Amino acid sequence: KLVRHKTSDVEAILTDKESQLLYIIAQAGNPGISRELLLKEVWSIDSALDTHTLETHIYRLRKKLRDIFAVEMIKAFEGGYRL
């Protein structure tokens, strides 16, 4: 999936998982979405597993979005994420 800034030529290609994450976080709105629910929705992983998969994907997605929009779009809160 391609993400592009409206007024510049800056763009980034998102992986399927990054696209899923961005979509789900955006759909969650202001309250945000929990880490557990993201793991379940995107990877079908039980949150009891010790994995850094979500954090790694969020890190990469944040970097791509920051390179395009020059702001931190994905905010972390206690136990989850929101835009």
MOPAC internal coordinates of N, CA, C and O (Angstrom, degrees):
PM7 1SCF
backbone

  N    0.0000 0     0.00 0     0.00 0    0    0    0
  C    1.4441 1     0.00 0     0.00 0    1    0    0
  C    1.5255 1   108.66 1     0.00 0    2    1    0
  O    1.2310 1   120.91 1   -38.56 1    3    2    1
  N    1.2902 1   115.86 1   141.44 1    3    2    1
  C    1.4524 1   121.61 1  -178.21 1    5    3    2
  C    1.5189 1   109.81 1  -104.31 1    6    5    3
  O    1.2310 1   120.55 1   -49.14 1    7    6    5
  N    1.3283 1   116.55 1   130.86 1    7    6    5
  C    1.4547 1   122.52 1   174.32 1    9    7    6
  C    1.5157 1   106.60 1  -114.80 1   10    9    7
  O    1.2310 1   120.85 1   -49.54 1   11   10    9
  N    1.3291 1   115.98 1   130.46 1   11   10    9
  C    1.4599 1   119.97 1  -175.79 1   13   11   10
  C    1.5248 1   109.23 1  -135.58 1   14   13   11
  O    1.2310 1   120.89 1   -37.39 1   15   14   13
  N    1.3284 1   115.90 1   142.61 1   15   14   13
  C    1.4564 1   121.85 1   174.70 1   17   15   14
  C    1.5218 1   108.08 1   -74.01 1   18   17   15
  O    1.2310 1   119.92 1   -41.50 1   19   18   17
  N    1.3252 1   117.76 1   138.50 1   19   18   17
  C    1.4641 1   122.02 1  -176.63 1   21   19   18
  C    1.5232 1   114.13 1   -59.29 1   22   21   19
  O    1.2310 1   120.45 1   138.56 1   23   22   21
  N    1.3275 1   116.75 1   -41.44 1   23   22   21
  C    1.4595 1   119.46 1  -171.00 1   25   23   22
  C    1.5184 1   114.74 1  -107.62 1   26   25   23
  O    1.2310 1   120.06 1  -174.40 1   27   26   25
  N    1.3046 1   117.48 1     5.60 1   27   26   25
  C    1.4649 1   118.99 1   178.50 1   29   27   26
  C    1.5203 1   109.27 1  -134.63 1   30   29   27
  O    1.2310 1   120.74 1    -3.35 1   31   30   29
  N    1.2988 1   116.20 1   176.65 1   31   30   29
  C    1.4561 1   121.00 1   179.78 1   33   31   30
  C    1.5261 1   112.44 1   -93.72 1   34   33   31
  O    1.2310 1   120.08 1  -169.29 1   35   34   33
  N    1.3295 1   117.45 1    10.71 1   35   34   33
  C    1.4546 1   121.43 1  -177.79 1   37   35   34
  C    1.5295 1   108.97 1   -77.49 1   38   37   35
  O    1.2310 1   121.07 1   -48.12 1   39   38   37
  N    1.3219 1   115.56 1   131.88 1   39   38   37
  C    1.4584 1   120.41 1  -179.74 1   41   39   38
  C    1.5140 1   110.54 1  -149.33 1   42   41   39
  O    1.2310 1   121.18 1   -15.78 1   43   42   41
  N    1.3192 1   115.36 1   164.22 1   43   42   41
  C    1.4621 1   121.40 1   177.67 1   45   43   42
  C    1.5225 1   108.61 1  -145.87 1   46   45   43
  O    1.2310 1   121.25 1   -32.04 1   47   46   45
  N    1.2959 1   115.22 1   147.96 1   47   46   45
  C    1.4548 1   121.14 1   175.48 1   49   47   46
  C    1.5174 1   108.14 1   -98.82 1   50   49   47
  O    1.2310 1   120.91 1   -54.89 1   51   50   49
  N    1.3348 1   115.87 1   125.11 1   51   50   49
  C    1.4545 1   121.23 1   179.71 1   53   51   50
  C    1.5224 1   109.92 1   -98.03 1   54   53   51
  O    1.2310 1   121.20 1   -35.94 1   55   54   53
  N    1.3243 1   115.30 1   144.06 1   55   54   53
  C    1.4589 1   119.95 1   173.28 1   57   55   54
  C    1.5243 1   108.21 1   -72.21 1   58   57   55
  O    1.2310 1   120.41 1   -10.64 1   59   58   57
  N    1.3179 1   116.81 1   169.36 1   59   58   57
  C    1.4629 1   120.57 1   177.64 1   61   59   58
  C    1.5267 1   110.98 1   -59.89 1   62   61   59
  O    1.2310 1   120.16 1   137.23 1   63   62   61
  N    1.3147 1   117.30 1   -42.77 1   63   62   61
  C    1.4681 1   121.08 1  -179.86 1   65   63   62
  C    1.5272 1   111.08 1   -65.70 1   66   65   63
  O    1.2310 1   120.06 1   139.30 1   67   66   65
  N    1.3383 1   117.49 1   -40.70 1   67   66   65
  C    1.4639 1   120.58 1   177.79 1   69   67   66
  C    1.5226 1   110.30 1   -63.57 1   70   69   67
  O    1.2310 1   120.55 1   139.28 1   71   70   69
  N    1.3226 1   116.56 1   -40.72 1   71   70   69
  C    1.4663 1   120.65 1   177.80 1   73   71   70
  C    1.5182 1   110.87 1   -63.08 1   74   73   71
  O    1.2310 1   120.54 1   136.06 1   75   74   73
  N    1.3318 1   116.58 1   -43.94 1   75   74   73
  C    1.4632 1   120.99 1   178.01 1   77   75   74
  C    1.5220 1   110.82 1   -60.94 1   78   77   75
  O    1.2310 1   120.64 1   133.65 1   79   78   77
  N    1.3165 1   116.39 1   -46.35 1   79   78   77
  C    1.4614 1   120.62 1   179.59 1   81   79   78
  C    1.5256 1   111.21 1   -58.88 1   82   81   79
  O    1.2310 1   120.42 1   130.72 1   83   82   81
  N    1.3142 1   116.81 1   -49.28 1   83   82   81
  C    1.4565 1   121.18 1  -178.38 1   85   83   82
  C    1.5235 1   110.45 1   -60.97 1   86   85   83
  O    1.2310 1   120.15 1   136.25 1   87   86   85
  N    1.3166 1   117.32 1   -43.75 1   87   86   85
  C    1.4594 1   121.62 1   179.86 1   89   87   86
  C    1.5294 1   110.90 1   -62.29 1   90   89   87
  O    1.2310 1   120.29 1   131.48 1   91   90   89
  N    1.3201 1   117.05 1   -48.52 1   91   90   89
  C    1.4670 1   120.80 1  -177.22 1   93   91   90
  C    1.5238 1   111.16 1   -65.71 1   94   93   91
  O    1.2310 1   120.18 1   137.72 1   95   94   93
  N    1.3198 1   117.26 1   -42.28 1   95   94   93
  C    1.4689 1   120.55 1   178.72 1   97   95   94
  C    1.5244 1   109.99 1   -64.38 1   98   97   95
  O    1.2310 1   120.15 1   138.64 1   99   98   97
  N    1.3224 1   117.33 1   -41.36 1   99   98   97
  C    1.4659 1   121.00 1   178.90 1  101   99   98
  C    1.5247 1   110.88 1   -64.33 1  102  101   99
  O    1.2310 1   120.06 1   138.71 1  103  102  101
  N    1.3298 1   117.50 1   -41.29 1  103  102  101
  C    1.4633 1   121.63 1   179.87 1  105  103  102
  C    1.5298 1   112.05 1   -65.81 1  106  105  103
  O    1.2310 1   120.46 1   152.49 1  107  106  105
  N    1.3190 1   116.73 1   -27.51 1  107  106  105
  C    1.4698 1   120.54 1  -178.63 1  109  107  106
  C    1.5205 1   111.90 1   -69.20 1  110  109  107
  O    1.2310 1   120.27 1   156.90 1  111  110  109
  N    1.3300 1   117.09 1   -23.10 1  111  110  109
  C    1.4621 1   120.56 1   178.52 1  113  111  110
  C    1.5164 1   113.07 1    71.89 1  114  113  111
  O    1.2310 1   121.53 1    23.20 1  115  114  113
  N    1.3291 1   114.67 1  -156.80 1  115  114  113
  C    1.4546 1   121.18 1  -174.00 1  117  115  114
  C    1.5180 1   114.55 1   -63.68 1  118  117  115
  O    1.2310 1   118.92 1   142.05 1  119  118  117
  N    1.3256 1   119.66 1   -37.95 1  119  118  117
  C    1.4693 1   115.23 1  -179.99 1  121  119  118
  C    1.5220 1   112.76 1   -63.96 1  122  121  119
  O    1.2310 1   120.56 1   154.84 1  123  122  121
  N    1.3404 1   116.54 1   -25.16 1  123  122  121
  C    1.4551 1   120.07 1  -179.18 1  125  123  122
  C    1.5182 1   111.75 1    86.45 1  126  125  123
  O    1.2310 1   121.51 1     8.21 1  127  126  125
  N    1.3143 1   114.71 1  -171.79 1  127  126  125
  C    1.4632 1   121.22 1  -177.35 1  129  127  126
  C    1.5174 1   108.50 1  -139.07 1  130  129  127
  O    1.2310 1   120.91 1   -36.08 1  131  130  129
  N    1.3000 1   115.87 1   143.92 1  131  130  129
  C    1.4557 1   120.25 1  -176.53 1  133  131  130
  C    1.5249 1   111.75 1   -75.08 1  134  133  131
  O    1.2310 1   121.66 1   -24.21 1  135  134  133
  N    1.3044 1   114.42 1   155.79 1  135  134  133
  C    1.4630 1   122.07 1   176.13 1  137  135  134
  C    1.5251 1   110.00 1   -58.30 1  138  137  135
  O    1.2310 1   120.77 1   137.25 1  139  138  137
  N    1.3234 1   116.13 1   -42.75 1  139  138  137
  C    1.4623 1   121.72 1  -178.47 1  141  139  138
  C    1.5247 1   111.67 1   -60.69 1  142  141  139
  O    1.2310 1   120.73 1   135.88 1  143  142  141
  N    1.3315 1   116.20 1   -44.12 1  143  142  141
  C    1.4575 1   119.66 1  -179.00 1  145  143  142
  C    1.5269 1   111.19 1   -69.24 1  146  145  143
  O    1.2310 1   120.00 1   142.37 1  147  146  145
  N    1.3225 1   117.61 1   -37.63 1  147  146  145
  C    1.4714 1   120.26 1   176.13 1  149  147  146
  C    1.5241 1   110.97 1   -61.45 1  150  149  147
  O    1.2310 1   120.37 1   134.33 1  151  150  149
  N    1.3217 1   116.90 1   -45.67 1  151  150  149
  C    1.4655 1   120.32 1   178.52 1  153  151  150
  C    1.5282 1   111.09 1   -59.51 1  154  153  151
  O    1.2310 1   120.90 1   138.59 1  155  154  153
  N    1.3124 1   115.89 1   -41.41 1  155  154  153
  C    1.4625 1   120.41 1  -179.45 1  157  155  154
  C    1.5266 1   111.35 1   -69.38 1  158  157  155
  O    1.2310 1   120.07 1   134.90 1  159  158  157
  N    1.3346 1   117.46 1   -45.10 1  159  158  157
  C    1.4618 1   121.91 1  -175.76 1  161  159  158
  C    1.5338 1   113.00 1   -70.48 1  162  161  159
  O    1.2310 1   120.02 1   139.38 1  163  162  161
  N    1.3149 1   117.56 1   -40.62 1  163  162  161
  C    1.4672 1   121.02 1  -173.95 1  165  163  162
  C    1.5264 1   112.65 1   -90.62 1  166  165  163
  O    1.2310 1   120.15 1   140.64 1  167  166  165
  N    1.3321 1   117.32 1   -39.36 1  167  166  165
  C    1.4656 1   120.12 1  -174.60 1  169  167  166
  C    1.5343 1   114.29 1  -117.73 1  170  169  167
  O    1.2310 1   119.88 1   174.71 1  171  170  169
  N    1.2987 1   117.84 1    -5.29 1  171  170  169
  C    1.4753 1   122.05 1  -174.66 1  173  171  170
  C    1.5225 1   111.12 1    56.49 1  174  173  171
  O    1.2310 1   121.22 1  -139.39 1  175  174  173
  N    1.3355 1   115.27 1    40.61 1  175  174  173
  C    1.4647 1   122.43 1  -178.86 1  177  175  174
  C    1.5179 1   109.01 1  -106.39 1  178  177  175
  O    1.2310 1   120.76 1   -44.73 1  179  178  177
  N    1.3182 1   116.15 1   135.27 1  179  178  177
  C    1.4529 1   122.13 1   174.28 1  181  179  178
  C    1.5264 1   108.35 1   -71.89 1  182  181  179
  O    1.2310 1   120.67 1   -46.62 1  183  182  181
  N    1.3126 1   116.32 1   133.38 1  183  182  181
  C    1.4717 1   120.10 1  -177.14 1  185  183  182
  C    1.5214 1   113.03 1   -65.06 1  186  185  183
  O    1.2310 1   119.93 1   167.97 1  187  186  185
  N    1.3214 1   117.74 1   -12.03 1  187  186  185
  C    1.4672 1   120.33 1   178.72 1  189  187  186
  C    1.5306 1   111.27 1   -71.56 1  190  189  187
  O    1.2310 1   120.45 1   159.98 1  191  190  189
  N    1.3212 1   116.75 1   -20.02 1  191  190  189
  C    1.4650 1   119.96 1   177.94 1  193  191  190
  C    1.5256 1   109.78 1   -71.17 1  194  193  191
  O    1.2310 1   120.72 1   -37.18 1  195  194  193
  N    1.2951 1   116.24 1   142.82 1  195  194  193
  C    1.4619 1   121.35 1   178.01 1  197  195  194
  C    1.5264 1   108.16 1   -89.47 1  198  197  195
  O    1.2310 1   120.89 1   -80.62 1  199  198  197
  N    1.3270 1   115.91 1    99.38 1  199  198  197
  C    1.4561 1   120.68 1  -178.03 1  201  199  198
  C    1.5211 1   110.25 1  -139.06 1  202  201  199
  O    1.2310 1   120.97 1   -29.96 1  203  202  201
  N    1.3061 1   115.76 1   150.04 1  203  202  201
  C    1.4658 1   121.24 1   176.30 1  205  203  202
  C    1.5154 1   110.77 1  -110.99 1  206  205  203
  O    1.2310 1   120.97 1  -163.78 1  207  206  205
  N    1.3197 1   115.75 1    16.22 1  207  206  205
  C    1.4570 1   121.17 1  -179.22 1  209  207  206
  C    1.5210 1   111.67 1   -55.90 1  210  209  207
  O    1.2310 1   120.36 1   129.97 1  211  210  209
  N    1.3186 1   116.92 1   -50.03 1  211  210  209
  C    1.4593 1   120.86 1  -178.40 1  213  211  210
  C    1.5229 1   111.12 1   -61.32 1  214  213  211
  O    1.2310 1   120.33 1   131.15 1  215  214  213
  N    1.3143 1   116.98 1   -48.85 1  215  214  213
  C    1.4603 1   120.61 1  -177.78 1  217  215  214
  C    1.5310 1   111.51 1   -61.61 1  218  217  215
  O    1.2310 1   120.49 1   141.74 1  219  218  217
  N    1.3267 1   116.68 1   -38.26 1  219  218  217
  C    1.4623 1   120.97 1   178.52 1  221  219  218
  C    1.5215 1   110.58 1   -64.39 1  222  221  219
  O    1.2310 1   120.21 1   134.98 1  223  222  221
  N    1.3138 1   117.20 1   -45.02 1  223  222  221
  C    1.4668 1   120.72 1   179.38 1  225  223  222
  C    1.5274 1   111.62 1   -67.33 1  226  225  223
  O    1.2310 1   120.31 1   139.94 1  227  226  225
  N    1.3316 1   117.02 1   -40.06 1  227  226  225
  C    1.4680 1   120.66 1   177.32 1  229  227  226
  C    1.5250 1   109.83 1   -62.34 1  230  229  227
  O    1.2310 1   120.19 1   136.72 1  231  230  229
  N    1.3237 1   117.25 1   -43.28 1  231  230  229
  C    1.4633 1   121.57 1   178.89 1  233  231  230
  C    1.5319 1   111.06 1   -57.24 1  234  233  231
  O    1.2310 1   120.66 1   131.56 1  235  234  233
  N    1.3248 1   116.35 1   -48.44 1  235  234  233
  C    1.4693 1   120.56 1  -179.01 1  237  235  234
  C    1.5247 1   111.73 1   -66.96 1  238  237  235
  O    1.2310 1   120.56 1   139.96 1  239  238  237
  N    1.3227 1   116.53 1   -40.04 1  239  238  237
  C    1.4598 1   120.59 1   178.59 1  241  239  238
  C    1.5211 1   111.09 1   -65.53 1  242  241  239
  O    1.2310 1   120.20 1   136.40 1  243  242  241
  N    1.3234 1   117.22 1   -43.60 1  243  242  241
  C    1.4715 1   120.73 1   176.77 1  245  243  242
  C    1.5247 1   111.02 1   -57.49 1  246  245  243
  O    1.2310 1   120.32 1   135.67 1  247  246  245
  N    1.3207 1   116.99 1   -44.33 1  247  246  245
  C    1.4657 1   120.65 1  -179.17 1  249  247  246
  C    1.5221 1   110.89 1   -61.65 1  250  249  247
  O    1.2310 1   120.17 1   134.30 1  251  250  249
  N    1.3165 1   117.28 1   -45.70 1  251  250  249
  C    1.4677 1   120.39 1   179.39 1  253  251  250
  C    1.5239 1   111.18 1   -61.70 1  254  253  251
  O    1.2310 1   120.46 1   135.40 1  255  254  253
  N    1.3230 1   116.72 1   -44.60 1  255  254  253
  C    1.4601 1   120.32 1  -179.67 1  257  255  254
  C    1.5247 1   111.64 1   -67.74 1  258  257  255
  O    1.2310 1   120.52 1   141.77 1  259  258  257
  N    1.3392 1   116.60 1   -38.23 1  259  258  257
  C    1.4669 1   120.77 1   177.83 1  261  259  258
  C    1.5249 1   111.11 1   -63.83 1  262  261  259
  O    1.2310 1   120.41 1   141.82 1  263  262  261
  N    1.3340 1   116.82 1   -38.18 1  263  262  261
  C    1.4639 1   120.78 1   178.63 1  265  263  262
  C    1.5293 1   111.32 1   -64.16 1  266  265  263
  O    1.2310 1   120.39 1   149.48 1  267  266  265
  N    1.3207 1   116.86 1   -30.52 1  267  266  265
  C    1.4674 1   121.03 1  -179.54 1  269  267  266
  C    1.5236 1   111.88 1   -86.11 1  270  269  267
  O    1.2310 1   120.22 1   130.08 1  271  270  269
  N    1.3148 1   117.18 1   -49.92 1  271  270  269
  C    1.4578 1   121.30 1  -170.09 1  273  271  270
  C    1.5283 1   114.74 1  -102.92 1  274  273  271
  O    1.2310 1   119.95 1   173.22 1  275  274  273
  N    1.3129 1   117.69 1    -6.78 1  275  274  273
  C    1.4708 1   123.86 1   177.09 1  277  275  274
  C    1.5315 1   113.11 1    60.13 1  278  277  275
  O    1.2310 1   120.07 1  -155.89 1  279  278  277
  N    1.3183 1   117.48 1    24.11 1  279  278  277
  C    1.4668 1   121.96 1   173.85 1  281  279  278
  C    1.5253 1   108.40 1  -140.67 1  282  281  279
  O    1.2310 1   121.12 1   -20.34 1  283  282  281
  N    1.3111 1   115.46 1   159.66 1  283  282  281
  C    1.4649 1   120.62 1   176.90 1  285  283  282
  C    1.5211 1   107.19 1   -83.89 1  286  285  283
  O    1.2310 1   120.25 1   -72.34 1  287  286  285
  N    1.3219 1   117.12 1   107.66 1  287  286  285
  C    1.4581 1   120.99 1  -174.57 1  289  287  286
  C    1.5276 1   112.99 1   -87.53 1  290  289  287
  O    1.2310 1   120.01 1   147.11 1  291  290  289
  N    1.3099 1   117.59 1   -32.89 1  291  290  289
  C    1.4624 1   120.75 1  -178.12 1  293  291  290
  C    1.5241 1   108.25 1  -100.65 1  294  293  291
  O    1.2310 1   121.42 1   -63.06 1  295  294  293
  N    1.3116 1   114.89 1   116.94 1  295  294  293
  C    1.4594 1   121.19 1  -178.71 1  297  295  294
  C    1.5247 1   109.95 1  -103.31 1  298  297  295
  O    1.2310 1   121.01 1   -41.02 1  299  298  297
  N    1.3096 1   115.67 1   138.98 1  299  298  297
  C    1.4576 1   121.13 1   175.60 1  301  299  298
  C    1.5219 1   108.85 1   -91.46 1  302  301  299
  O    1.2310 1   120.59 1   -34.99 1  303  302  301
  N    1.3200 1   116.48 1   145.01 1  303  302  301
  C    1.4500 1   121.53 1   170.46 1  305  303  302
  C    1.5248 1   106.60 1  -135.96 1  306  305  303
  O    1.2310 1   120.01 1    -6.59 1  307  306  305
  N    1.2858 1   117.58 1   173.41 1  307  306  305
  C    1.4598 1   121.85 1  -177.47 1  309  307  306
  C    1.5328 1   110.87 1   -53.43 1  310  309  307
  O    1.2310 1   120.88 1   -77.88 1  311  310  309
  N    1.3392 1   115.93 1   102.12 1  311  310  309
  C    1.4613 1   120.71 1   175.86 1  313  311  310
  C    1.5172 1   116.64 1    88.60 1  314  313  311
  O    1.2310 1   119.81 1  -173.35 1  315  314  313
  N    1.3449 1   117.96 1     6.65 1  315  314  313
  C    1.4599 1   117.29 1  -178.99 1  317  315  314
  C    1.5132 1   114.22 1  -170.35 1  318  317  315
  O    1.2310 1   121.53 1    17.01 1  319  318  317
  N    1.3479 1   114.68 1  -162.99 1  319  318  317
  C    1.4587 1   121.67 1  -175.71 1  321  319  318
  C    1.5273 1   110.28 1  -140.61 1  322  321  319
  O    1.2310 1   121.08 1   -25.12 1  323  322  321
  N    1.3428 1   115.54 1   154.88 1  323  322  321
  C    1.4703 1   122.30 1   174.12 1  325  323  322
  C    1.5178 1   109.25 1  -153.38 1  326  325  323
  O    1.2310 1   121.04 1   -17.38 1  327  326  325
  N    1.3174 1   115.62 1   162.62 1  327  326  325
  C    1.4788 1   120.38 1   175.81 1  329  327  326
  C    1.5013 1   109.02 1   -86.26 1  330  329  327
  O    1.2310 1   120.10 1   180.00 1  331  330  329

